[in-house]
Amino acid sequence: MKTLMVIKNILPMLSAIQQGGAFSEPVRLIASNWAKDLTVSAKDDQIDISDVIKTIEAISAADDFENQQDEMYSAIALLDQLLEDIPAGKTKPLPHEAEGIEALKPRINDSILKAIDSYSLNPDAMENMRKDAAALNAAVLGAYAEGSEELSNADMAYDLIDRSIACNFHQRRQNLLQAREYITRIAA
């Protein structure tokens, strides 16, 4: 995990600075870089360590000895805890950002193209397609007014995809082709 490597690079230097017993102007710039590194690595590892990042950022904002020492002490304690929590899987997952219409439309179309001519139903693929159609419906609901044509198209596409899960091959193919038509009508 990238975050563990970043933490292992930060801790020795942060501990040494904190034990120096004096206000450190350079640590303000260094802490800002550490916060950026932790943000990138946590995003790559899909974990939420926002409280630690805020504490590291507070080090860079501290303008007197006592505040800087308090923030460094808190950061060291939090980073030490993460060294145990990350390998044990005790960290919170990164909150999922809602995907937009432009990201969902091509993915659903690709899924439909793969499922249209498949005689054997892949339950996981169909369930993922249904989840993507529900996410598209939510994205359209957030972007367009109630009663709009786009919302109606998204509703119809979701309904057809949802119903196609329990259909035979020919009915599923017809439903998915219709759903694809409704999806292409949704403007971004």
ZADO-1210 file (C-alpha; in nm, 4 decimals, padded with zeros to 6 digits):
<atoms>
<atom x="00.0000" y="00.0000" z="00.0000" code="MET" pos="1"/>
<atom x="00.1318" y="00.3388" z="-00.1000" code="LYS" pos="2"/>
<atom x="-00.0019" y="00.5083" z="00.2111" code="THR" pos="3"/>
<atom x="00.2065" y="00.2858" z="00.4381" code="LEU" pos="4"/>
<atom x="00.5206" y="00.3794" z="00.2477" code="MET" pos="5"/>
<atom x="00.4408" y="00.7500" z="00.2728" code="VAL" pos="6"/>
<atom x="00.3750" y="00.7189" z="00.6468" code="ILE" pos="7"/>
<atom x="00.7015" y="00.5316" z="00.6977" code="LYS" pos="8"/>
<atom x="00.8828" y="00.8169" z="00.5222" code="ASN" pos="9"/>
<atom x="00.7077" y="01.0874" z="00.7244" code="ILE" pos="10"/>
<atom x="00.7280" y="00.9450" z="01.0767" code="LEU" pos="11"/>
<atom x="01.1064" y="00.9475" z="01.1363" code="PRO" pos="12"/>
<atom x="01.1477" y="01.3038" z="01.0153" code="MET" pos="13"/>
<atom x="00.8397" y="01.4301" z="01.1962" code="LEU" pos="14"/>
<atom x="00.9509" y="01.2636" z="01.5204" code="SER" pos="15"/>
<atom x="01.2985" y="01.4123" z="01.4916" code="ALA" pos="16"/>
<atom x="01.1586" y="01.7623" z="01.4316" code="ILE" pos="17"/>
<atom x="00.9101" y="01.7282" z="01.7176" code="GLN" pos="18"/>
<atom x="01.1807" y="01.6135" z="01.9590" code="GLN" pos="19"/>
<atom x="01.4029" y="01.9066" z="01.8564" code="GLY" pos="20"/>
<atom x="01.2134" y="02.1235" z="02.1024" code="GLY" pos="21"/>
<atom x="01.2091" y="02.4388" z="01.8917" code="ALA" pos="22"/>
<atom x="00.9735" y="02.6052" z="01.6459" code="PHE" pos="23"/>
<atom x="01.0556" y="02.4861" z="01.2939" code="SER" pos="24"/>
<atom x="00.9727" y="02.7118" z="01.0029" code="GLU" pos="25"/>
<atom x="01.0798" y="02.4537" z="00.7379" code="PRO" pos="26"/>
<atom x="00.8378" y="02.1923" z="00.8746" code="VAL" pos="27"/>
<atom x="00.5526" y="02.4192" z="00.7668" code="ARG" pos="28"/>
<atom x="00.6446" y="02.3727" z="00.3989" code="LEU" pos="29"/>
<atom x="00.7353" y="02.0068" z="00.4459" code="ILE" pos="30"/>
<atom x="00.4019" y="01.9337" z="00.6190" code="ALA" pos="31"/>
<atom x="00.2163" y="02.0830" z="00.3253" code="SER" pos="32"/>
<atom x="00.3975" y="01.8402" z="00.0925" code="ASN" pos="33"/>
<atom x="00.3278" y="01.5506" z="00.3286" code="TRP" pos="34"/>
<atom x="-00.0430" y="01.6325" z="00.3210" code="ALA" pos="35"/>
<atom x="-00.0383" y="01.6255" z="-00.0593" code="LYS" pos="36"/>
<atom x="00.1503" y="01.2938" z="-00.0645" code="ASP" pos="37"/>
<atom x="-00.0917" y="01.1385" z="00.1850" code="LEU" pos="38"/>
<atom x="-00.3911" y="01.2629" z="-00.0126" code="THR" pos="39"/>
<atom x="-00.2647" y="01.1061" z="-00.3351" code="VAL" pos="40"/>
<atom x="-00.1641" y="00.7759" z="-00.1729" code="SER" pos="41"/>
<atom x="-00.4922" y="00.7449" z="00.0211" code="ALA" pos="42"/>
<atom x="-00.6865" y="00.8034" z="-00.2990" code="LYS" pos="43"/>
<atom x="-00.4824" y="00.5345" z="-00.4751" code="ASP" pos="44"/>
<atom x="-00.5372" y="00.2941" z="-00.1836" code="ASP" pos="45"/>
<atom x="-00.9081" y="00.3929" z="-00.1611" code="GLN" pos="46"/>
<atom x="-00.8927" y="00.4666" z="00.2140" code="ILE" pos="47"/>
<atom x="-01.0230" y="00.7655" z="00.4076" code="ASP" pos="48"/>
<atom x="-00.7539" y="00.9245" z="00.6245" code="ILE" pos="49"/>
<atom x="-00.8903" y="01.2781" z="00.6110" code="SER" pos="50"/>
<atom x="-00.8464" y="01.3319" z="00.9857" code="ASP" pos="51"/>
<atom x="-00.4740" y="01.2577" z="00.9578" code="VAL" pos="52"/>
<atom x="-00.4384" y="01.4825" z="00.6540" code="ILE" pos="53"/>
<atom x="-00.6118" y="01.7686" z="00.8394" code="LYS" pos="54"/>
<atom x="-00.3723" y="01.7249" z="01.1309" code="THR" pos="55"/>
<atom x="-00.0712" y="01.7325" z="00.8976" code="ILE" pos="56"/>
<atom x="-00.2123" y="02.0458" z="00.7329" code="GLU" pos="57"/>
<atom x="-00.2532" y="02.2012" z="01.0783" code="ALA" pos="58"/>
<atom x="00.1215" y="02.1607" z="01.1310" code="ILE" pos="59"/>
<atom x="00.1865" y="02.3782" z="00.8274" code="SER" pos="60"/>
<atom x="-00.0608" y="02.6374" z="00.9576" code="ALA" pos="61"/>
<atom x="00.0794" y="02.6499" z="01.3148" code="ALA" pos="62"/>
<atom x="00.2493" y="02.9813" z="01.3793" code="ASP" pos="63"/>
<atom x="00.3863" y="02.9312" z="01.7288" code="ASP" pos="64"/>
<atom x="00.5865" y="02.6674" z="01.9135" code="PHE" pos="65"/>
<atom x="00.3073" y="02.5285" z="02.1344" code="GLU" pos="66"/>
<atom x="00.0565" y="02.4843" z="01.8510" code="ASN" pos="67"/>
<atom x="00.3185" y="02.3306" z="01.6233" code="GLN" pos="68"/>
<atom x="00.4258" y="02.0853" z="01.8954" code="GLN" pos="69"/>
<atom x="00.0628" y="01.9898" z="01.9714" code="ASP" pos="70"/>
<atom x="-00.0148" y="01.9274" z="01.6057" code="GLU" pos="71"/>
<atom x="00.3051" y="01.7275" z="01.5507" code="MET" pos="72"/>
<atom x="00.2322" y="01.5157" z="01.8587" code="TYR" pos="73"/>
<atom x="-00.1241" y="01.4495" z="01.7350" code="SER" pos="74"/>
<atom x="00.0009" y="01.3686" z="01.3846" code="ALA" pos="75"/>
<atom x="00.2605" y="01.1220" z="01.5166" code="ILE" pos="76"/>
<atom x="-00.0043" y="00.9441" z="01.7259" code="ALA" pos="77"/>
<atom x="-00.2447" y="00.9232" z="01.4303" code="LEU" pos="78"/>
<atom x="00.0260" y="00.8049" z="01.1893" code="LEU" pos="79"/>
<atom x="00.1417" y="00.5394" z="01.4379" code="ASP" pos="80"/>
<atom x="-00.2163" y="00.4166" z="01.4673" code="GLN" pos="81"/>
<atom x="-00.2469" y="00.3990" z="01.0886" code="LEU" pos="82"/>
<atom x="00.0589" y="00.1740" z="01.0751" code="LEU" pos="83"/>
<atom x="-00.1526" y="-00.0820" z="01.2622" code="GLU" pos="84"/>
<atom x="-00.4947" y="-00.0023" z="01.1156" code="ASP" pos="85"/>
<atom x="-00.4079" y="-00.0113" z="00.7445" code="ILE" pos="86"/>
<atom x="-00.2661" y="-00.3671" z="00.7362" code="PRO" pos="87"/>
<atom x="-00.5506" y="-00.4836" z="00.9622" code="ALA" pos="88"/>
<atom x="-00.8090" y="-00.3321" z="00.7278" code="GLY" pos="89"/>
<atom x="-00.9509" y="-00.1063" z="00.9983" code="LYS" pos="90"/>
<atom x="-00.9531" y="00.2098" z="00.7897" code="THR" pos="91"/>
<atom x="-01.2692" y="00.3517" z="00.6404" code="LYS" pos="92"/>
<atom x="-01.3056" y="00.3199" z="00.2645" code="PRO" pos="93"/>
<atom x="-01.2863" y="00.6356" z="00.0607" code="LEU" pos="94"/>
<atom x="-01.6362" y="00.7690" z="-00.0054" code="PRO" pos="95"/>
<atom x="-01.7459" y="00.7000" z="-00.3612" code="HIS" pos="96"/>
<atom x="-01.7909" y="01.0043" z="-00.5750" code="GLU" pos="97"/>
<atom x="-02.1055" y="00.9914" z="-00.7792" code="ALA" pos="98"/>
<atom x="-02.0281" y="00.9279" z="-01.1420" code="GLU" pos="99"/>
<atom x="-02.1643" y="01.1573" z="-01.4061" code="GLY" pos="100"/>
<atom x="-02.3872" y="01.0855" z="-01.6996" code="ILE" pos="101"/>
<atom x="-02.0986" y="01.0930" z="-01.9469" code="GLU" pos="102"/>
<atom x="-01.9086" y="00.8233" z="-01.7552" code="ALA" pos="103"/>
<atom x="-02.2083" y="00.5939" z="-01.7100" code="LEU" pos="104"/>
<atom x="-02.3596" y="00.6007" z="-02.0602" code="LYS" pos="105"/>
<atom x="-02.0651" y="00.4362" z="-02.2408" code="PRO" pos="106"/>
<atom x="-02.0195" y="00.1790" z="-01.9668" code="ARG" pos="107"/>
<atom x="-02.3835" y="00.0733" z="-01.9823" code="ILE" pos="108"/>
<atom x="-02.3721" y="00.0644" z="-02.3630" code="ASN" pos="109"/>
<atom x="-02.0650" y="-00.1609" z="-02.3505" code="ASP" pos="110"/>
<atom x="-02.2370" y="-00.3884" z="-02.1013" code="SER" pos="111"/>
<atom x="-02.5462" y="-00.4063" z="-02.3212" code="ILE" pos="112"/>
<atom x="-02.3395" y="-00.4904" z="-02.6293" code="LEU" pos="113"/>
<atom x="-02.1716" y="-00.7757" z="-02.4409" code="LYS" pos="114"/>
<atom x="-02.5018" y="-00.9122" z="-02.3073" code="ALA" pos="115"/>
<atom x="-02.7196" y="-00.8789" z="-02.6181" code="ILE" pos="116"/>
<atom x="-02.5916" y="-01.1869" z="-02.7990" code="ASP" pos="117"/>
<atom x="-02.5069" y="-01.3946" z="-02.4942" code="SER" pos="118"/>
<atom x="-02.7265" y="-01.6980" z="-02.4479" code="TYR" pos="119"/>
<atom x="-02.5976" y="-01.7723" z="-02.1012" code="SER" pos="120"/>
<atom x="-02.6813" y="-01.4991" z="-01.8569" code="LEU" pos="121"/>
<atom x="-02.3872" y="-01.3783" z="-01.6456" code="ASN" pos="122"/>
<atom x="-02.5656" y="-01.2795" z="-01.3216" code="PRO" pos="123"/>
<atom x="-02.2809" y="-01.0555" z="-01.1992" code="ASP" pos="124"/>
<atom x="-02.2597" y="-00.8683" z="-01.5288" code="ALA" pos="125"/>
<atom x="-02.6363" y="-00.8184" z="-01.5372" code="MET" pos="126"/>
<atom x="-02.6393" y="-00.6998" z="-01.1768" code="GLU" pos="127"/>
<atom x="-02.3574" y="-00.4541" z="-01.2484" code="ASN" pos="128"/>
<atom x="-02.5500" y="-00.3277" z="-01.5514" code="MET" pos="129"/>
<atom x="-02.8584" y="-00.2797" z="-01.3349" code="ARG" pos="130"/>
<atom x="-02.6538" y="-00.0882" z="-01.0739" code="LYS" pos="131"/>
<atom x="-02.5041" y="00.1317" z="-01.3449" code="ASP" pos="132"/>
<atom x="-02.8536" y="00.1995" z="-01.4830" code="ALA" pos="133"/>
<atom x="-02.9703" y="00.2970" z="-01.1324" code="ALA" pos="134"/>
<atom x="-02.6684" y="00.5280" z="-01.0953" code="ALA" pos="135"/>
<atom x="-02.7458" y="00.6807" z="-01.4352" code="LEU" pos="136"/>
<atom x="-03.1038" y="00.7341" z="-01.3264" code="ASN" pos="137"/>
<atom x="-02.9825" y="00.9100" z="-01.0091" code="ALA" pos="138"/>
<atom x="-02.7353" y="01.1242" z="-01.2062" code="ALA" pos="139"/>
<atom x="-03.0076" y="01.2291" z="-01.4509" code="VAL" pos="140"/>
<atom x="-03.2447" y="01.3031" z="-01.1625" code="LEU" pos="141"/>
<atom x="-02.9816" y="01.5329" z="-01.0133" code="GLY" pos="142"/>
<atom x="-02.9116" y="01.7083" z="-01.3429" code="ALA" pos="143"/>
<atom x="-03.2595" y="01.7533" z="-01.4909" code="TYR" pos="144"/>
<atom x="-03.5954" y="01.8744" z="-01.3671" code="ALA" pos="145"/>
<atom x="-03.8746" y="01.6390" z="-01.2704" code="GLU" pos="146"/>
<atom x="-04.0808" y="01.5418" z="-01.5747" code="GLY" pos="147"/>
<atom x="-03.8024" y="01.6082" z="-01.8249" code="SER" pos="148"/>
<atom x="-03.7547" y="01.3875" z="-02.1293" code="GLU" pos="149"/>
<atom x="-03.4071" y="01.2849" z="-02.0061" code="GLU" pos="150"/>
<atom x="-03.5491" y="01.1622" z="-01.6765" code="LEU" pos="151"/>
<atom x="-03.8206" y="00.9696" z="-01.8580" code="SER" pos="152"/>
<atom x="-03.5572" y="00.8082" z="-02.0835" code="ASN" pos="153"/>
<atom x="-03.3413" y="00.7138" z="-01.7843" code="ALA" pos="154"/>
<atom x="-03.6426" y="00.5641" z="-01.6051" code="ASP" pos="155"/>
<atom x="-03.7389" y="00.3591" z="-01.9099" code="MET" pos="156"/>
<atom x="-03.3808" y="00.2387" z="-01.9610" code="ALA" pos="157"/>
<atom x="-03.3549" y="00.1297" z="-01.5982" code="TYR" pos="158"/>
<atom x="-03.6907" y="-00.0453" z="-01.6108" code="ASP" pos="159"/>
<atom x="-03.6000" y="-00.2368" z="-01.9279" code="LEU" pos="160"/>
<atom x="-03.2591" y="-00.3415" z="-01.7918" code="ILE" pos="161"/>
<atom x="-03.4143" y="-00.4468" z="-01.4607" code="ASP" pos="162"/>
<atom x="-03.6833" y="-00.6539" z="-01.6323" code="ARG" pos="163"/>
<atom x="-03.4344" y="-00.8149" z="-01.8707" code="SER" pos="164"/>
<atom x="-03.2639" y="-00.9961" z="-01.5838" code="ILE" pos="165"/>
<atom x="-03.5567" y="-01.2407" z="-01.5544" code="ALA" pos="166"/>
<atom x="-03.6320" y="-01.2728" z="-01.9277" code="CYS" pos="167"/>
<atom x="-03.5478" y="-01.5382" z="-02.1825" code="ASN" pos="168"/>
<atom x="-03.2823" y="-01.4703" z="-02.4477" code="PHE" pos="169"/>
<atom x="-03.5071" y="-01.3106" z="-02.7099" code="HIS" pos="170"/>
<atom x="-03.6997" y="-01.0889" z="-02.4692" code="GLN" pos="171"/>
<atom x="-03.3767" y="-00.9882" z="-02.2910" code="ARG" pos="172"/>
<atom x="-03.2190" y="-00.8952" z="-02.6243" code="ARG" pos="173"/>
<atom x="-03.5201" y="-00.6858" z="-02.7231" code="GLN" pos="174"/>
<atom x="-03.5320" y="-00.5109" z="-02.3807" code="ASN" pos="175"/>
<atom x="-03.1605" y="-00.4323" z="-02.3877" code="LEU" pos="176"/>
<atom x="-03.1749" y="-00.2925" z="-02.7400" code="LEU" pos="177"/>
<atom x="-03.4640" y="-00.0688" z="-02.6375" code="GLN" pos="178"/>
<atom x="-03.2801" y="00.0381" z="-02.3217" code="ALA" pos="179"/>
<atom x="-02.9785" y="00.1293" z="-02.5329" code="ARG" pos="180"/>
<atom x="-03.1980" y="00.3518" z="-02.7506" code="GLU" pos="181"/>
<atom x="-03.3334" y="00.5322" z="-02.4436" code="TYR" pos="182"/>
<atom x="-02.9797" y="00.5804" z="-02.3073" code="ILE" pos="183"/>
<atom x="-02.8568" y="00.7379" z="-02.6311" code="THR" pos="184"/>
<atom x="-03.1427" y="00.9909" z="-02.6066" code="ARG" pos="185"/>
<atom x="-03.0148" y="01.1203" z="-02.2715" code="ILE" pos="186"/>
<atom x="-02.8188" y="01.4385" z="-02.3251" code="ALA" pos="187"/>
<atom x="-02.5164" y="01.4984" z="-02.1069" code="ALA" pos="188"/>
</atoms>
